[in-house]
Structures are given as structure tokens and as C-alpha cells.
Amino acid sequence: MPSLISAPASPVDRGVSGPVRRQARLTAGLVATVIFLTAIAPLATDMYVPAFPRVAGDLSATATQVQLTLTTFFVGMALGQLIGGPVSDQHGRRRLLIASIVVMTAASIVCALTPSIAVMMAGRFLQGFAGGWAMVIGRAVIVDLARGARLVRILNVIAAVGGIAPIVGPLLGAVILQLSHWRMSFWAVAAMGVAMTLAVLAAVPETLPVEHRHGGGLRAFMTNGRHVLRQRRYIGYVLVSGSAMGAVFAYVATSAFVLQSMNGMSPVAYSADFAANAAGMTIAALIAARLAGRVATRKVIAAGQVAALLAGVAMLAGALWWDTPLPLAILCFAVLMTAQGLIGPNGGALASAEVPEHPGTGSAVLGFVQWTAAGVIAPIAGLGGEHTAVPMALLMITCVALSMVGLLILARPAKTSPAPTGAVG
């Protein structure tokens, strides 16, 4: 990692008084803190997914209502990223990042104390909103300081190392279920929020100098938004990454029911399988990081798309004709999740590379699309109830197909323009 982050960036104000100016650098501590920030979403969902059946029982809720707590979280994430990115382009990164983590921590406490499914949904929305705000600013910090193949490598490393969270999350959630109550998972997220705040205070400087900030207000946001949305290749890569996110959360929302309710897996066995799939995604993202600058990133994405499409077709066949046997479900889920390590981070990195002049707005639109896809797809995946995987399989196929449209049609290379030196697409 040090070889990826050693180069200095533009001088910025670290937020201290006086005329002293320092250079913001992609230090190991800064990257590690951004990795920690990316853990917000998986920790806030994966620690809690194994407890879905118990949450439903304790709060007198249906399976669909419990899945809707994922939806409210994802909607909050989407709106938080849409607003947080442009606002940070106007006011800077550091102070807004700290404030968002504090709010996320408070919302986690609300979820831990919830008396009803309605309060849980509200708390999850606020948790997602603040978490999305923090995640988009963390990503913008990286885009402030890196470009080209280096940006792709760093974002893949962040995605790969950040994959520890979805590995640890369900395992920790299962342990909590065995030793305590599902509410403890939210207390754990709150404690991690405190740790995140301290990490930002220690390791993240202000990376957007005052002279590089954009004017504020709705008009400026609309102007910046129109600029990034006019970039055809940016839109294509956003579709690549957003569709990949949709496929992932179709899995997150339904895998507990497919493997536990339909096939009799225990919560511990399910959590171990969930962690193994997250490990596959992490390894794939690390491989993608090593390939950046050596193999065209578009080819890496295409390989992941083909693998994910085959997994979706196999899952649909199994659901229609063989009642989704356990070995087939495990294999298809493993291939699907591993493929996302090749698709999602690379698609997001190439999207950011298309709009370097508006990193906050570009990250905000990307995050909004990703988490809107997650929020819409999660409840749709559960429409068939607890005893069929057909909706989930159809969503897998649809998401991969949309991702391919984004890569092959919208983000196709311009025929008349030669690739710039160091191009990663």
C-alpha cells in the first residue's frame, strides 16, 4: 500500500488557525481511515442480517417489514451521498465528515433502543443518511489526491481491505446472537462510530483547499450535476457500478431466507458462508488492484460480468426446476459475490476518473445511484416470500444485463480519440 499512496498532492488548509499551509498526502493512515469509513454500510447491515428472523419475532413484524429496514437504510444512504458530495465541494471535507459520523453514531443508538419496527425504520434511515454522507466524503478525499491508474489501484485496495467488514460483520452478528441480543449489533456499530470519529480527527486533513471549492447553493449543485450527467462514459460506468450494487443487495436481502428458511442452514453456518463470499469479493478486488495499469480495466469488468451472468442463469434454472438445492445456491452466491470484486470498484473508479473536476458531485451521483439501486432491489427480491429464489435470480440476471449495457454501449471508448498515456479503461 505505501507505494500506492506516497505521492504528495496540492497544498491545503488543515483547518488550523494561522497562515501555515501543509500538503495533504495519501498516507497509509488516511487510506486506512477511508477504509474504516467504507465499513459503515456492511457493518450496519451484515451484522444484523443473520438476525432477521429474530427481529421479526421481537418486533412483531413480517419478513417484508424487516427487509424494508434495509430499504430505508439504503434510501438514506442514497440521499446522504447525493447531498453530502456537493456540500463538501462547497464547504470542504473534514468538518462535514466528522459531523456525519457523529449523527450516524446517534442513529445507531436509536436502532439499539427501538421499541417497534417503525422506529427501527426511522433510525435506519437516519443511520443511512449520515453514513452515506460520510462515505461520499471519504471517497471524495481519495479523488482529491489521486488520478488515473493510481486512483483505480487505491480504490480497489480500499474495496478489498474494506471487504474485511462484510467478513467480520455476519460472524460477529452470529456471535452476538449466540451470546446476547440482536440489539447489541447496533451498540457495536455505535462504538465503531466513536472510533471512526477519533480516526478522522487523527488522520484525515482537509484535502480541498478554499480556492478549489465550488460556489454553494442549489444553482451550483444543479450546474455541477448537469456537467457530470452530460458525460456519456461517466453515466455508463455509473450504470456498471450501480447495477453491480443492485445484484449484491439482492443477495444480501434474500440469502438468509434462501439458505436458512429454504435449506435449513443455521445462523452460524449462514454467517460463515456469507463471510466466505465476502472474502471472495475481497480477493477479486485485490487482484483487480494488481491488474490496474497492466490489463485494461474494462476487460477486468467484462470478465466479472460474464461470471455473474452465468451464476444468475444457473440460479434461475435451479429455482425453477430443482427447488434451489443447497450446493447450487452456495456456488451461485459465491460466483456472484466474487464477480462483484471485479465489477463494482472498477466501475466506480472509472466513473470518478471521467469527472475529476467535480469529485464530490461525481461521487455523490455515483453513490446515489448505487444505494438507490440497493434500496429498490432489496424489497423486490423478497416479493416471492421466504420459499422461492426466482425473483432473486431474475434480479441477478437483470442487474448484470444493465451493467453490460453500461460498459459496452454507454461507456464505449470514443473511436476518434487516442487513449491518453496511462489510461486504465
C-alpha positions, 0 to 999 in steps of 0.5 A, spaced: 500 500 500 505 505 501 507 505 494 500 506 492 499 512 496 506 516 497 505 521 492 504 528 495 498 532 492 496 540 492 497 544 498 491 545 503 488 548 509 488 543 515 483 547 518 488 550 523 488 557 525 494 561 522 497 562 515 501 555 515 499 551 509 501 543 509 500 538 503 495 533 504 498 526 502 495 519 501 498 516 507 497 509 509 493 512 515 488 516 511 487 510 506 486 506 512 481 511 515 477 511 508 477 504 509 474 504 516 469 509 513 467 504 507 465 499 513 459 503 515 454 500 510 456 492 511 457 493 518 450 496 519 447 491 515 451 484 515 451 484 522 444 484 523 442 480 517 443 473 520 438 476 525 432 477 521 428 472 523 429 474 530 427 481 529 421 479 526 419 475 532 421 481 537 418 486 533 412 483 531 413 484 524 413 480 517 419 478 513 417 484 508 417 489 514 424 487 516 427 487 509 424 494 508 429 496 514 434 495 509 430 499 504 430 505 508 437 504 510 439 504 503 434 510 501 438 514 506 444 512 504 442 514 497 440 521 499 446 522 504 451 521 498 447 525 493 447 531 498 453 530 502 458 530 495 456 537 493 456 540 500 463 538 501 465 541 494 462 547 497 464 547 504 470 542 504 471 535 507 473 534 514 468 538 518 462 535 514 465 528 515 466 528 522 459 531 523 456 525 519 459 520 523 457 523 529 449 523 527 450 516 524 453 514 531 446 517 534 442 513 529 445 507 531 443 508 538 436 509 536 436 502 532 439 499 539 433 502 543 427 501 538 421 499 541 417 497 534 419 496 527 417 503 525 422 506 529 427 501 527 425 504 520 426 511 522 433 510 525 435 506 519 434 511 515 437 516 519 443 511 520 443 511 512 443 518 511 449 520 515 453 514 513 452 515 506 454 522 507 460 520 510 462 515 505 461 520 499 466 524 503 471 519 504 471 517 497 471 524 495 478 525 499 481 519 495 479 523 488 482 529 491 489 526 491 489 521 486 488 520 478 488 515 473 491 508 474 493 510 481 486 512 483 483 505 480 489 501 484 487 505 491 480 504 490 480 497 489 485 496 495 480 500 499 474 495 496 478 489 498 481 491 505 474 494 506 471 487 504 474 485 511 467 488 514 462 484 510 467 478 513 467 480 520 460 483 520 455 476 519 460 472 524 460 477 529 452 478 528 452 470 529 456 471 535 452 476 538 446 472 537 449 466 540 451 470 546 446 476 547 441 480 543 440 482 536 440 489 539 447 489 541 449 489 533 447 496 533 451 498 540 457 495 536 456 499 530 455 505 535 462 504 538 465 503 531 462 510 530 466 513 536 472 510 533 471 512 526 470 519 529 477 519 533 480 516 526 478 522 522 480 527 527 487 523 527 488 522 520 484 525 515 486 533 513 482 537 509 484 535 502 480 541 498 483 547 499 478 554 499 480 556 492 478 549 489 471 549 492 465 550 488 460 556 489 454 553 494 447 553 493 442 549 489 444 553 482 451 550 483 449 543 485 444 543 479 450 546 474 455 541 477 450 535 476 448 537 469 456 537 467 457 530 470 450 527 467 452 530 460 458 525 460 456 519 456 462 514 459 461 517 466 453 515 466 455 508 463 460 506 468 455 509 473 450 504 470 456 498 471 457 500 478 450 501 480 447 495 477 453 491 480 450 494 487 443 492 485 445 484 484 449 484 491 443 487 495 439 482 492 443 477 495 444 480 501 436 481 502 434 474 500 440 469 502 438 468 509 431 466 507 434 462 501 439 458 505 436 458 512 428 458 511 429 454 504 435 449 506 435 449 513 442 452 514 443 455 521 445 462 523 452 460 524 453 456 518 449 462 514 454 467 517 460 463 515 458 462 508 456 469 507 463 471 510 466 466 505 463 470 499 465 476 502 472 474 502 471 472 495 469 479 493 475 481 497 480 477 493 477 479 486 478 486 488 485 485 490 487 482 484 483 487 480 488 492 484 494 488 481 491 488 474 490 496 474 495 499 469 497 492 466 490 489 463 485 494 461 480 495 466 474 494 462 476 487 460 477 486 468 469 488 468 467 484 462 470 478 465 466 479 472 460 480 468 460 474 464 461 470 471 455 473 474 451 472 468 452 465 468 451 464 476 444 468 475 442 463 469 444 457 473 440 460 479 434 461 475 434 454 472 435 451 479 429 455 482 425 453 477 426 446 476 430 443 482 427 447 488 434 451 489 438 445 492 443 447 497 450 446 493 447 450 487 445 456 491 452 456 495 456 456 488 451 461 485 452 466 491 459 465 491 460 466 483 456 472 484 459 475 490 466 474 487 464 477 480 462 483 484 470 484 486 471 485 479 465 489 477 463 494 482 470 498 484 472 498 477 466 501 475 466 506 480 473 508 479 472 509 472 466 513 473 470 518 478 476 518 473 471 521 467 469 527 472 475 529 476 473 536 476 467 535 480 469 529 485 464 530 490 458 531 485 461 525 481 461 521 487 455 523 490 451 521 483 455 515 483 453 513 490 446 515 489 445 511 484 448 505 487 444 505 494 438 507 490 439 501 486 440 497 493 434 500 496 429 498 490 432 491 489 432 489 496 424 489 497 423 486 490 427 480 491 423 478 497 416 479 493 416 471 492 416 470 500 421 466 504 420 459 499 422 461 492 429 464 489 426 466 482 425 473 483 432 473 486 435 470 480 431 474 475 434 480 479 441 477 478 440 476 471 437 483 470 442 487 474 448 484 470 444 485 463 444 493 465 451 493 467 453 490 460 449 495 457 453 500 461 460 498 459 459 496 452 454 501 449 454 507 454 461 507 456 464 505 449 471 508 448 470 514 443 473 511 436 476 518 434 480 519 440 487 516 442 487 513 449 491 518 453 498 515 456 496 511 462 489 510 461 486 504 465 479 503 461 
